[in-house]
Every structure is written in C-alpha cells, then in structure tokens.
Amino acid sequence: MVRGAYIQRATADRMSVDAALKRYLEEIVPTKRPTSQIADLKRARILTKHLGKYSLAALTPKVVAKFRDTRLAGEDRKDDEGQPA
C-alpha cells in the first residue's frame, strides 16, 4: 500500500525487462520509421544485456543508477583486460 491505495504488482513481478522489451520490439517498433527502428533495436540490446534479468517490480532507482554510472564510465565497453572493445 502506498498512500492508502492498493497497487497490484503481480504482473510486474512476473514480467522481466527482457520480456517487456521483446514485446515492445515486436508490437511497437515495426510501426516506426526505419531509422527509429534501428535506434530502438540498439537501445533494447544494451538494456537487455544489463537489465534484462530484472523483473519490472525489482527495477529500482538504485539499479537504474548503477546501469547509468556503468554506461557513463564506459566500463561496459571494455573487455576482460580493461581494453576498449
């Protein structure tokens, strides 16, 4: 309960970020312009790699901030030896 209102989280607990992105890519992206489709596919690939395992309910500001910090530092674009990939 938040502010006296019941929020049903069952759907958010069951659906992962990966599943939500796949659904978005299947249903929404084909209706967009080709350049937007390409950009959405690239963004979805990055998000799936880093956040795909989380359920939508488990996606907290702390998790998103960690993802953002990793992306800004460029750590996700380095190989195991710390060299740019």
PDB file of N, CA, C and O in Angstrom:
ATOM      1  N   MET A   1       0.831  -1.192   0.000  1.00  0.00           N
ATOM      2  CA  MET A   1       0.000   0.000   0.000  1.00  0.00           C
ATOM      3  C   MET A   1       0.872   1.250   0.000  1.00  0.00           C
ATOM      4  O   MET A   1       1.794   1.392   0.804  1.00  0.00           O
ATOM      5  N   VAL A   2       0.564   2.120  -0.893  1.00  0.00           N
ATOM      6  CA  VAL A   2       1.231   3.403  -0.971  1.00  0.00           C
ATOM      7  C   VAL A   2       0.161   4.474  -0.898  1.00  0.00           C
ATOM      8  O   VAL A   2      -0.756   4.507  -1.719  1.00  0.00           O
ATOM      9  N   ARG A   3       0.279   5.334   0.072  1.00  0.00           N
ATOM     10  CA  ARG A   3      -0.710   6.409   0.260  1.00  0.00           C
ATOM     11  C   ARG A   3      -2.143   5.880   0.306  1.00  0.00           C
ATOM     12  O   ARG A   3      -3.059   6.526  -0.204  1.00  0.00           O
ATOM     13  N   GLY A   4      -2.338   4.722   0.907  1.00  0.00           N
ATOM     14  CA  GLY A   4      -3.684   4.194   1.067  1.00  0.00           C
ATOM     15  C   GLY A   4      -4.284   3.594  -0.184  1.00  0.00           C
ATOM     16  O   GLY A   4      -5.462   3.235  -0.178  1.00  0.00           O
ATOM     17  N   ALA A   5      -3.523   3.471  -1.256  1.00  0.00           N
ATOM     18  CA  ALA A   5      -4.032   2.903  -2.498  1.00  0.00           C
ATOM     19  C   ALA A   5      -3.347   1.563  -2.744  1.00  0.00           C
ATOM     20  O   ALA A   5      -2.128   1.446  -2.623  1.00  0.00           O
ATOM     21  N   TYR A   6      -4.139   0.562  -3.088  1.00  0.00           N
ATOM     22  CA  TYR A   6      -3.595  -0.764  -3.373  1.00  0.00           C
ATOM     23  C   TYR A   6      -3.061  -0.788  -4.800  1.00  0.00           C
ATOM     24  O   TYR A   6      -3.745  -0.386  -5.741  1.00  0.00           O
ATOM     25  N   ILE A   7      -1.844  -1.261  -4.941  1.00  0.00           N
ATOM     26  CA  ILE A   7      -1.236  -1.380  -6.255  1.00  0.00           C
ATOM     27  C   ILE A   7      -0.941  -2.860  -6.483  1.00  0.00           C
ATOM     28  O   ILE A   7      -0.152  -3.468  -5.759  1.00  0.00           O
ATOM     29  N   GLN A   8      -1.574  -3.417  -7.482  1.00  0.00           N
ATOM     30  CA  GLN A   8      -1.346  -4.824  -7.788  1.00  0.00           C
ATOM     31  C   GLN A   8      -0.050  -4.965  -8.563  1.00  0.00           C
ATOM     32  O   GLN A   8       0.113  -4.376  -9.632  1.00  0.00           O
ATOM     33  N   ARG A   9       0.880  -5.755  -8.015  1.00  0.00           N
ATOM     34  CA  ARG A   9       2.202  -5.893  -8.611  1.00  0.00           C
ATOM     35  C   ARG A   9       2.431  -7.259  -9.238  1.00  0.00           C
ATOM     36  O   ARG A   9       3.543  -7.541  -9.684  1.00  0.00           O
ATOM     37  N   ALA A  10       1.431  -8.103  -9.286  1.00  0.00           N
ATOM     38  CA  ALA A  10       1.622  -9.469  -9.777  1.00  0.00           C
ATOM     39  C   ALA A  10       2.172  -9.491 -11.204  1.00  0.00           C
ATOM     40  O   ALA A  10       3.088 -10.257 -11.503  1.00  0.00           O
ATOM     41  N   THR A  11       1.628  -8.672 -12.067  1.00  0.00           N
ATOM     42  CA  THR A  11       2.095  -8.634 -13.460  1.00  0.00           C
ATOM     43  C   THR A  11       3.539  -8.145 -13.524  1.00  0.00           C
ATOM     44  O   THR A  11       4.353  -8.698 -14.264  1.00  0.00           O
ATOM     45  N   ALA A  12       3.852  -7.124 -12.761  1.00  0.00           N
ATOM     46  CA  ALA A  12       5.217  -6.580 -12.752  1.00  0.00           C
ATOM     47  C   ALA A  12       6.207  -7.574 -12.158  1.00  0.00           C
ATOM     48  O   ALA A  12       7.370  -7.610 -12.559  1.00  0.00           O
ATOM     49  N   ASP A  13       5.746  -8.386 -11.196  1.00  0.00           N
ATOM     50  CA  ASP A  13       6.628  -9.400 -10.623  1.00  0.00           C
ATOM     51  C   ASP A  13       6.927 -10.505 -11.622  1.00  0.00           C
ATOM     52  O   ASP A  13       8.030 -11.053 -11.626  1.00  0.00           O
ATOM     53  N   ARG A  14       5.970 -10.835 -12.459  1.00  0.00           N
ATOM     54  CA  ARG A  14       6.144 -11.936 -13.409  1.00  0.00           C
ATOM     55  C   ARG A  14       6.891 -11.528 -14.675  1.00  0.00           C
ATOM     56  O   ARG A  14       7.585 -12.357 -15.265  1.00  0.00           O
ATOM     57  N   MET A  15       6.769 -10.291 -15.101  1.00  0.00           N
ATOM     58  CA  MET A  15       7.369  -9.870 -16.372  1.00  0.00           C
ATOM     59  C   MET A  15       8.764  -9.290 -16.141  1.00  0.00           C
ATOM     60  O   MET A  15       8.966  -8.434 -15.280  1.00  0.00           O
ATOM     61  N   SER A  16       9.711  -9.773 -16.925  1.00  0.00           N
ATOM     62  CA  SER A  16      11.075  -9.259 -16.841  1.00  0.00           C
ATOM     63  C   SER A  16      11.244  -8.087 -17.806  1.00  0.00           C
ATOM     64  O   SER A  16      10.420  -7.870 -18.694  1.00  0.00           O
ATOM     65  N   VAL A  17      12.306  -7.354 -17.616  1.00  0.00           N
ATOM     66  CA  VAL A  17      12.632  -6.255 -18.525  1.00  0.00           C
ATOM     67  C   VAL A  17      12.860  -6.818 -19.925  1.00  0.00           C
ATOM     68  O   VAL A  17      12.460  -6.211 -20.919  1.00  0.00           O
ATOM     69  N   ASP A  18      13.503  -7.977 -19.995  1.00  0.00           N
ATOM     70  CA  ASP A  18      13.741  -8.635 -21.280  1.00  0.00           C
ATOM     71  C   ASP A  18      12.428  -8.916 -22.005  1.00  0.00           C
ATOM     72  O   ASP A  18      12.303  -8.623 -23.194  1.00  0.00           O
ATOM     73  N   ALA A  19      11.459  -9.476 -21.304  1.00  0.00           N
ATOM     74  CA  ALA A  19      10.166  -9.797 -21.922  1.00  0.00           C
ATOM     75  C   ALA A  19       9.430  -8.529 -22.354  1.00  0.00           C
ATOM     76  O   ALA A  19       8.809  -8.504 -23.416  1.00  0.00           O
ATOM     77  N   ALA A  20       9.497  -7.485 -21.543  1.00  0.00           N
ATOM     78  CA  ALA A  20       8.836  -6.230 -21.891  1.00  0.00           C
ATOM     79  C   ALA A  20       9.471  -5.609 -23.143  1.00  0.00           C
ATOM     80  O   ALA A  20       8.767  -5.104 -24.017  1.00  0.00           O
ATOM     81  N   LEU A  21      10.790  -5.652 -23.217  1.00  0.00           N
ATOM     82  CA  LEU A  21      11.475  -5.109 -24.388  1.00  0.00           C
ATOM     83  C   LEU A  21      11.180  -5.922 -25.640  1.00  0.00           C
ATOM     84  O   LEU A  21      10.996  -5.358 -26.719  1.00  0.00           O
ATOM     85  N   LYS A  22      11.133  -7.246 -25.504  1.00  0.00           N
ATOM     86  CA  LYS A  22      10.798  -8.087 -26.664  1.00  0.00           C
ATOM     87  C   LYS A  22       9.401  -7.747 -27.178  1.00  0.00           C
ATOM     88  O   LYS A  22       9.182  -7.639 -28.385  1.00  0.00           O
ATOM     89  N   ARG A  23       8.468  -7.583 -26.257  1.00  0.00           N
ATOM     90  CA  ARG A  23       7.102  -7.234 -26.661  1.00  0.00           C
ATOM     91  C   ARG A  23       7.076  -5.877 -27.366  1.00  0.00           C
ATOM     92  O   ARG A  23       6.402  -5.710 -28.382  1.00  0.00           O
ATOM     93  N   TYR A  24       7.812  -4.916 -26.821  1.00  0.00           N
ATOM     94  CA  TYR A  24       7.906  -3.590 -27.433  1.00  0.00           C
ATOM     95  C   TYR A  24       8.486  -3.691 -28.848  1.00  0.00           C
ATOM     96  O   TYR A  24       7.985  -3.062 -29.780  1.00  0.00           O
ATOM     97  N   LEU A  25       9.538  -4.483 -28.991  1.00  0.00           N
ATOM     98  CA  LEU A  25      10.174  -4.629 -30.299  1.00  0.00           C
ATOM     99  C   LEU A  25       9.253  -5.309 -31.308  1.00  0.00           C
ATOM    100  O   LEU A  25       9.305  -5.001 -32.499  1.00  0.00           O
ATOM    101  N   GLU A  26       8.427  -6.212 -30.851  1.00  0.00           N
ATOM    102  CA  GLU A  26       7.507  -6.916 -31.746  1.00  0.00           C
ATOM    103  C   GLU A  26       6.284  -6.088 -32.124  1.00  0.00           C
ATOM    104  O   GLU A  26       5.829  -6.131 -33.267  1.00  0.00           O
ATOM    105  N   GLU A  27       5.748  -5.330 -31.157  1.00  0.00           N
ATOM    106  CA  GLU A  27       4.474  -4.653 -31.378  1.00  0.00           C
ATOM    107  C   GLU A  27       4.596  -3.180 -31.786  1.00  0.00           C
ATOM    108  O   GLU A  27       3.798  -2.704 -32.593  1.00  0.00           O
ATOM    109  N   ILE A  28       5.553  -2.471 -31.256  1.00  0.00           N
ATOM    110  CA  ILE A  28       5.634  -1.020 -31.471  1.00  0.00           C
ATOM    111  C   ILE A  28       6.663  -0.640 -32.525  1.00  0.00           C
ATOM    112  O   ILE A  28       6.379   0.172 -33.406  1.00  0.00           O
ATOM    113  N   VAL A  29       7.836  -1.212 -32.444  1.00  0.00           N
ATOM    114  CA  VAL A  29       8.938  -0.813 -33.325  1.00  0.00           C
ATOM    115  C   VAL A  29       8.593  -0.949 -34.814  1.00  0.00           C
ATOM    116  O   VAL A  29       8.972  -0.072 -35.591  1.00  0.00           O
ATOM    117  N   PRO A  30       7.894  -2.004 -35.248  1.00  0.00           N
ATOM    118  CA  PRO A  30       7.594  -2.105 -36.689  1.00  0.00           C
ATOM    119  C   PRO A  30       6.731  -0.961 -37.234  1.00  0.00           C
ATOM    120  O   PRO A  30       6.681  -0.762 -38.448  1.00  0.00           O
ATOM    121  N   THR A  31       6.063  -0.220 -36.376  1.00  0.00           N
ATOM    122  CA  THR A  31       5.225   0.893 -36.831  1.00  0.00           C
ATOM    123  C   THR A  31       6.018   2.187 -36.989  1.00  0.00           C
ATOM    124  O   THR A  31       5.480   3.192 -37.454  1.00  0.00           O
ATOM    125  N   LYS A  32       7.290   2.167 -36.605  1.00  0.00           N
ATOM    126  CA  LYS A  32       8.116   3.376 -36.658  1.00  0.00           C
ATOM    127  C   LYS A  32       8.893   3.459 -37.968  1.00  0.00           C
ATOM    128  O   LYS A  32       8.934   2.511 -38.751  1.00  0.00           O
ATOM    129  N   ARG A  33       9.500   4.608 -38.180  1.00  0.00           N
ATOM    130  CA  ARG A  33      10.354   4.812 -39.350  1.00  0.00           C
ATOM    131  C   ARG A  33      11.581   3.913 -39.242  1.00  0.00           C
ATOM    132  O   ARG A  33      11.993   3.568 -38.135  1.00  0.00           O
ATOM    133  N   PRO A  34      12.170   3.528 -40.373  1.00  0.00           N
ATOM    134  CA  PRO A  34      13.332   2.628 -40.346  1.00  0.00           C
ATOM    135  C   PRO A  34      14.497   3.114 -39.481  1.00  0.00           C
ATOM    136  O   PRO A  34      15.121   2.310 -38.789  1.00  0.00           O
ATOM    137  N   THR A  35      14.797   4.401 -39.508  1.00  0.00           N
ATOM    138  CA  THR A  35      15.913   4.894 -38.691  1.00  0.00           C
ATOM    139  C   THR A  35      15.599   4.773 -37.201  1.00  0.00           C
ATOM    140  O   THR A  35      16.477   4.459 -36.397  1.00  0.00           O
ATOM    141  N   SER A  36      14.356   5.020 -36.846  1.00  0.00           N
ATOM    142  CA  SER A  36      13.948   4.872 -35.448  1.00  0.00           C
ATOM    143  C   SER A  36      13.963   3.413 -35.031  1.00  0.00           C
ATOM    144  O   SER A  36      14.281   3.095 -33.884  1.00  0.00           O
ATOM    145  N   GLN A  37      13.622   2.527 -35.950  1.00  0.00           N
ATOM    146  CA  GLN A  37      13.648   1.095 -35.655  1.00  0.00           C
ATOM    147  C   GLN A  37      15.064   0.641 -35.316  1.00  0.00           C
ATOM    148  O   GLN A  37      15.278  -0.103 -34.358  1.00  0.00           O
ATOM    149  N   ILE A  38      16.014   1.092 -36.104  1.00  0.00           N
ATOM    150  CA  ILE A  38      17.411   0.714 -35.878  1.00  0.00           C
ATOM    151  C   ILE A  38      17.885   1.231 -34.519  1.00  0.00           C
ATOM    152  O   ILE A  38      18.532   0.504 -33.765  1.00  0.00           O
ATOM    153  N   ALA A  39      17.565   2.478 -34.212  1.00  0.00           N
ATOM    154  CA  ALA A  39      17.974   3.059 -32.938  1.00  0.00           C
ATOM    155  C   ALA A  39      17.334   2.319 -31.768  1.00  0.00           C
ATOM    156  O   ALA A  39      17.992   2.061 -30.760  1.00  0.00           O
ATOM    157  N   ASP A  40      16.052   1.978 -31.897  1.00  0.00           N
ATOM    158  CA  ASP A  40      15.363   1.247 -30.832  1.00  0.00           C
ATOM    159  C   ASP A  40      15.964  -0.140 -30.629  1.00  0.00           C
ATOM    160  O   ASP A  40      16.086  -0.600 -29.493  1.00  0.00           O
ATOM    161  N   LEU A  41      16.334  -0.799 -31.699  1.00  0.00           N
ATOM    162  CA  LEU A  41      16.949  -2.124 -31.590  1.00  0.00           C
ATOM    163  C   LEU A  41      18.287  -2.043 -30.857  1.00  0.00           C
ATOM    164  O   LEU A  41      18.589  -2.896 -30.022  1.00  0.00           O
ATOM    165  N   LYS A  42      19.085  -1.027 -31.162  1.00  0.00           N
ATOM    166  CA  LYS A  42      20.374  -0.852 -30.489  1.00  0.00           C
ATOM    167  C   LYS A  42      20.178  -0.583 -29.000  1.00  0.00           C
ATOM    168  O   LYS A  42      20.854  -1.180 -28.163  1.00  0.00           O
ATOM    169  N   ARG A  43      19.261   0.308 -28.678  1.00  0.00           N
ATOM    170  CA  ARG A  43      18.999   0.628 -27.270  1.00  0.00           C
ATOM    171  C   ARG A  43      18.473  -0.588 -26.512  1.00  0.00           C
ATOM    172  O   ARG A  43      18.874  -0.840 -25.376  1.00  0.00           O
ATOM    173  N   ALA A  44      17.582  -1.332 -27.141  1.00  0.00           N
ATOM    174  CA  ALA A  44      16.999  -2.510 -26.498  1.00  0.00           C
ATOM    175  C   ALA A  44      18.075  -3.564 -26.228  1.00  0.00           C
ATOM    176  O   ALA A  44      18.042  -4.233 -25.195  1.00  0.00           O
ATOM    177  N   ARG A  45      19.015  -3.712 -27.142  1.00  0.00           N
ATOM    178  CA  ARG A  45      20.099  -4.678 -26.957  1.00  0.00           C
ATOM    179  C   ARG A  45      20.926  -4.329 -25.722  1.00  0.00           C
ATOM    180  O   ARG A  45      21.277  -5.207 -24.935  1.00  0.00           O
ATOM    181  N   ILE A  46      21.232  -3.052 -25.559  1.00  0.00           N
ATOM    182  CA  ILE A  46      22.018  -2.601 -24.407  1.00  0.00           C
ATOM    183  C   ILE A  46      21.231  -2.800 -23.116  1.00  0.00           C
ATOM    184  O   ILE A  46      21.763  -3.312 -22.131  1.00  0.00           O
ATOM    185  N   LEU A  47      19.967  -2.396 -23.124  1.00  0.00           N
ATOM    186  CA  LEU A  47      19.145  -2.546 -21.931  1.00  0.00           C
ATOM    187  C   LEU A  47      18.948  -4.005 -21.554  1.00  0.00           C
ATOM    188  O   LEU A  47      18.982  -4.351 -20.373  1.00  0.00           O
ATOM    189  N   THR A  48      18.744  -4.857 -22.537  1.00  0.00           N
ATOM    190  CA  THR A  48      18.551  -6.280 -22.260  1.00  0.00           C
ATOM    191  C   THR A  48      19.812  -6.883 -21.657  1.00  0.00           C
ATOM    192  O   THR A  48      19.741  -7.699 -20.738  1.00  0.00           O
ATOM    193  N   LYS A  49      20.959  -6.482 -22.174  1.00  0.00           N
ATOM    194  CA  LYS A  49      22.221  -7.015 -21.668  1.00  0.00           C
ATOM    195  C   LYS A  49      22.415  -6.684 -20.189  1.00  0.00           C
ATOM    196  O   LYS A  49      22.863  -7.533 -19.418  1.00  0.00           O
ATOM    197  N   HIS A  50      22.084  -5.472 -19.793  1.00  0.00           N
ATOM    198  CA  HIS A  50      22.353  -5.021 -18.435  1.00  0.00           C
ATOM    199  C   HIS A  50      21.183  -5.195 -17.473  1.00  0.00           C
ATOM    200  O   HIS A  50      21.393  -5.487 -16.296  1.00  0.00           O
ATOM    201  N   LEU A  51      19.960  -5.022 -17.953  1.00  0.00           N
ATOM    202  CA  LEU A  51      18.804  -5.021 -17.060  1.00  0.00           C
ATOM    203  C   LEU A  51      17.792  -6.123 -17.351  1.00  0.00           C
ATOM    204  O   LEU A  51      16.787  -6.237 -16.649  1.00  0.00           O
ATOM    205  N   GLY A  52      18.038  -6.927 -18.365  1.00  0.00           N
ATOM    206  CA  GLY A  52      17.069  -7.914 -18.812  1.00  0.00           C
ATOM    207  C   GLY A  52      16.662  -8.942 -17.780  1.00  0.00           C
ATOM    208  O   GLY A  52      15.547  -9.463 -17.835  1.00  0.00           O
ATOM    209  N   LYS A  53      17.536  -9.246 -16.843  1.00  0.00           N
ATOM    210  CA  LYS A  53      17.253 -10.288 -15.856  1.00  0.00           C
ATOM    211  C   LYS A  53      16.314  -9.812 -14.742  1.00  0.00           C
ATOM    212  O   LYS A  53      15.748 -10.644 -14.033  1.00  0.00           O
ATOM    213  N   TYR A  54      16.137  -8.526 -14.571  1.00  0.00           N
ATOM    214  CA  TYR A  54      15.298  -7.991 -13.501  1.00  0.00           C
ATOM    215  C   TYR A  54      13.816  -8.075 -13.860  1.00  0.00           C
ATOM    216  O   TYR A  54      13.440  -7.928 -15.023  1.00  0.00           O
ATOM    217  N   SER A  55      12.988  -8.311 -12.859  1.00  0.00           N
ATOM    218  CA  SER A  55      11.549  -8.183 -13.091  1.00  0.00           C
ATOM    219  C   SER A  55      11.237  -6.691 -13.069  1.00  0.00           C
ATOM    220  O   SER A  55      12.010  -5.900 -12.528  1.00  0.00           O
ATOM    221  N   LEU A  56      10.122  -6.312 -13.647  1.00  0.00           N
ATOM    222  CA  LEU A  56       9.769  -4.890 -13.670  1.00  0.00           C
ATOM    223  C   LEU A  56       9.585  -4.355 -12.253  1.00  0.00           C
ATOM    224  O   LEU A  56       9.885  -3.191 -11.988  1.00  0.00           O
ATOM    225  N   ALA A  57       9.095  -5.192 -11.342  1.00  0.00           N
ATOM    226  CA  ALA A  57       8.900  -4.758  -9.960  1.00  0.00           C
ATOM    227  C   ALA A  57      10.228  -4.564  -9.239  1.00  0.00           C
ATOM    228  O   ALA A  57      10.322  -3.751  -8.320  1.00  0.00           O
ATOM    229  N   ALA A  58      11.254  -5.305  -9.648  1.00  0.00           N
ATOM    230  CA  ALA A  58      12.561  -5.222  -8.990  1.00  0.00           C
ATOM    231  C   ALA A  58      13.437  -4.112  -9.558  1.00  0.00           C
ATOM    232  O   ALA A  58      14.526  -3.860  -9.041  1.00  0.00           O
ATOM    233  N   LEU A  59      12.987  -3.462 -10.592  1.00  0.00           N
ATOM    234  CA  LEU A  59      13.763  -2.399 -11.219  1.00  0.00           C
ATOM    235  C   LEU A  59      13.611  -1.127 -10.383  1.00  0.00           C
ATOM    236  O   LEU A  59      12.606  -0.422 -10.475  1.00  0.00           O
ATOM    237  N   THR A  60      14.614  -0.855  -9.579  1.00  0.00           N
ATOM    238  CA  THR A  60      14.573   0.273  -8.655  1.00  0.00           C
ATOM    239  C   THR A  60      15.454   1.409  -9.164  1.00  0.00           C
ATOM    240  O   THR A  60      16.272   1.207 -10.062  1.00  0.00           O
ATOM    241  N   PRO A  61      15.292   2.588  -8.600  1.00  0.00           N
ATOM    242  CA  PRO A  61      16.170   3.700  -8.976  1.00  0.00           C
ATOM    243  C   PRO A  61      17.651   3.370  -8.747  1.00  0.00           C
ATOM    244  O   PRO A  61      18.510   3.828  -9.501  1.00  0.00           O
ATOM    245  N   LYS A  62      17.945   2.594  -7.731  1.00  0.00           N
ATOM    246  CA  LYS A  62      19.332   2.216  -7.443  1.00  0.00           C
ATOM    247  C   LYS A  62      19.911   1.359  -8.577  1.00  0.00           C
ATOM    248  O   LYS A  62      21.059   1.552  -8.978  1.00  0.00           O
ATOM    249  N   VAL A  63      19.121   0.421  -9.089  1.00  0.00           N
ATOM    250  CA  VAL A  63      19.563  -0.444 -10.185  1.00  0.00           C
ATOM    251  C   VAL A  63      19.787   0.384 -11.451  1.00  0.00           C
ATOM    252  O   VAL A  63      20.787   0.207 -12.147  1.00  0.00           O
ATOM    253  N   VAL A  64      18.856   1.281 -11.741  1.00  0.00           N
ATOM    254  CA  VAL A  64      18.967   2.126 -12.932  1.00  0.00           C
ATOM    255  C   VAL A  64      20.161   3.071 -12.809  1.00  0.00           C
ATOM    256  O   VAL A  64      20.863   3.309 -13.792  1.00  0.00           O
ATOM    257  N   ALA A  65      20.397   3.610 -11.617  1.00  0.00           N
ATOM    258  CA  ALA A  65      21.540   4.500 -11.409  1.00  0.00           C
ATOM    259  C   ALA A  65      22.853   3.753 -11.603  1.00  0.00           C
ATOM    260  O   ALA A  65      23.800   4.306 -12.163  1.00  0.00           O
ATOM    261  N   LYS A  66      22.924   2.499 -11.146  1.00  0.00           N
ATOM    262  CA  LYS A  66      24.136   1.701 -11.342  1.00  0.00           C
ATOM    263  C   LYS A  66      24.376   1.461 -12.831  1.00  0.00           C
ATOM    264  O   LYS A  66      25.510   1.547 -13.304  1.00  0.00           O
ATOM    265  N   PHE A  67      23.307   1.161 -13.566  1.00  0.00           N
ATOM    266  CA  PHE A  67      23.412   0.979 -15.021  1.00  0.00           C
ATOM    267  C   PHE A  67      23.918   2.264 -15.674  1.00  0.00           C
ATOM    268  O   PHE A  67      24.822   2.228 -16.509  1.00  0.00           O
ATOM    269  N   ARG A  68      23.336   3.391 -15.291  1.00  0.00           N
ATOM    270  CA  ARG A  68      23.744   4.682 -15.846  1.00  0.00           C
ATOM    271  C   ARG A  68      25.213   4.964 -15.573  1.00  0.00           C
ATOM    272  O   ARG A  68      25.946   5.386 -16.467  1.00  0.00           O
ATOM    273  N   ASP A  69      25.643   4.731 -14.340  1.00  0.00           N
ATOM    274  CA  ASP A  69      27.031   5.001 -13.974  1.00  0.00           C
ATOM    275  C   ASP A  69      28.002   4.105 -14.738  1.00  0.00           C
ATOM    276  O   ASP A  69      29.075   4.550 -15.145  1.00  0.00           O
ATOM    277  N   THR A  70      27.623   2.850 -14.930  1.00  0.00           N
ATOM    278  CA  THR A  70      28.447   1.918 -15.698  1.00  0.00           C
ATOM    279  C   THR A  70      28.577   2.392 -17.138  1.00  0.00           C
ATOM    280  O   THR A  70      29.666   2.360 -17.711  1.00  0.00           O
ATOM    281  N   ARG A  71      27.460   2.835 -17.725  1.00  0.00           N
ATOM    282  CA  ARG A  71      27.481   3.319 -19.109  1.00  0.00           C
ATOM    283  C   ARG A  71      28.317   4.587 -19.229  1.00  0.00           C
ATOM    284  O   ARG A  71      29.101   4.722 -20.168  1.00  0.00           O
ATOM    285  N   LEU A  72      28.162   5.515 -18.294  1.00  0.00           N
ATOM    286  CA  LEU A  72      28.910   6.770 -18.364  1.00  0.00           C
ATOM    287  C   LEU A  72      30.412   6.552 -18.188  1.00  0.00           C
ATOM    288  O   LEU A  72      31.221   7.255 -18.793  1.00  0.00           O
ATOM    289  N   ALA A  73      30.776   5.585 -17.364  1.00  0.00           N
ATOM    290  CA  ALA A  73      32.191   5.297 -17.140  1.00  0.00           C
ATOM    291  C   ALA A  73      32.806   4.528 -18.309  1.00  0.00           C
ATOM    292  O   ALA A  73      34.029   4.442 -18.426  1.00  0.00           O
ATOM    293  N   GLY A  74      31.961   3.973 -19.168  1.00  0.00           N
ATOM    294  CA  GLY A  74      32.461   3.217 -20.309  1.00  0.00           C
ATOM    295  C   GLY A  74      32.914   1.819 -19.946  1.00  0.00           C
ATOM    296  O   GLY A  74      33.529   1.139 -20.768  1.00  0.00           O
ATOM    297  N   GLU A  75      32.623   1.369 -18.724  1.00  0.00           N
ATOM    298  CA  GLU A  75      33.067   0.055 -18.268  1.00  0.00           C
ATOM    299  C   GLU A  75      32.444  -1.073 -19.066  1.00  0.00           C
ATOM    300  O   GLU A  75      33.048  -2.135 -19.215  1.00  0.00           O
ATOM    301  N   ASP A  76      31.247  -0.858 -19.580  1.00  0.00           N
ATOM    302  CA  ASP A  76      30.567  -1.911 -20.333  1.00  0.00           C
ATOM    303  C   ASP A  76      31.130  -2.060 -21.742  1.00  0.00           C
ATOM    304  O   ASP A  76      30.788  -3.010 -22.448  1.00  0.00           O
ATOM    305  N   ARG A  77      31.982  -1.139 -22.155  1.00  0.00           N
ATOM    306  CA  ARG A  77      32.569  -1.201 -23.494  1.00  0.00           C
ATOM    307  C   ARG A  77      34.036  -1.625 -23.451  1.00  0.00           C
ATOM    308  O   ARG A  77      34.795  -1.361 -24.383  1.00  0.00           O
ATOM    309  N   LYS A  78      34.424  -2.282 -22.362  1.00  0.00           N
ATOM    310  CA  LYS A  78      35.807  -2.770 -22.221  1.00  0.00           C
ATOM    311  C   LYS A  78      35.794  -4.284 -22.121  1.00  0.00           C
ATOM    312  O   LYS A  78      34.839  -4.886 -21.630  1.00  0.00           O
ATOM    313  N   ASP A  79      36.888  -4.893 -22.604  1.00  0.00           N
ATOM    314  CA  ASP A  79      36.982  -6.349 -22.495  1.00  0.00           C
ATOM    315  C   ASP A  79      37.482  -6.730 -21.104  1.00  0.00           C
ATOM    316  O   ASP A  79      37.604  -5.874 -20.228  1.00  0.00           O
ATOM    317  N   ASP A  80      37.768  -8.009 -20.903  1.00  0.00           N
ATOM    318  CA  ASP A  80      38.192  -8.509 -19.588  1.00  0.00           C
ATOM    319  C   ASP A  80      39.497  -7.910 -19.110  1.00  0.00           C
ATOM    320  O   ASP A  80      39.744  -7.860 -17.905  1.00  0.00           O
ATOM    321  N   GLU A  81      40.335  -7.457 -20.019  1.00  0.00           N
ATOM    322  CA  GLU A  81      41.626  -6.888 -19.672  1.00  0.00           C
ATOM    323  C   GLU A  81      41.580  -5.369 -19.516  1.00  0.00           C
ATOM    324  O   GLU A  81      42.614  -4.736 -19.306  1.00  0.00           O
ATOM    325  N   GLY A  82      40.375  -4.778 -19.620  1.00  0.00           N
ATOM    326  CA  GLY A  82      40.237  -3.347 -19.454  1.00  0.00           C
ATOM    327  C   GLY A  82      40.493  -2.531 -20.706  1.00  0.00           C
ATOM    328  O   GLY A  82      40.530  -1.302 -20.651  1.00  0.00           O
ATOM    329  N   GLN A  83      40.668  -3.201 -21.826  1.00  0.00           N
ATOM    330  CA  GLN A  83      40.904  -2.513 -23.105  1.00  0.00           C
ATOM    331  C   GLN A  83      39.587  -2.220 -23.794  1.00  0.00           C
ATOM    332  O   GLN A  83      38.643  -2.996 -23.653  1.00  0.00           O
ATOM    333  N   PRO A  84      39.491  -1.115 -24.543  1.00  0.00           N
ATOM    334  CA  PRO A  84      38.249  -0.836 -25.278  1.00  0.00           C
ATOM    335  C   PRO A  84      37.911  -1.977 -26.235  1.00  0.00           C
ATOM    336  O   PRO A  84      38.762  -2.475 -26.973  1.00  0.00           O
ATOM    337  N   ALA A  85      36.643  -2.370 -26.196  1.00  0.00           N
ATOM    338  CA  ALA A  85      36.217  -3.484 -27.054  1.00  0.00           C
ATOM    339  C   ALA A  85      35.795  -3.001 -28.419  1.00  0.00           C
ATOM    340  O   ALA A  85      35.408  -3.805 -29.267  1.00  0.00           O
TER     341      ALA A  85
END
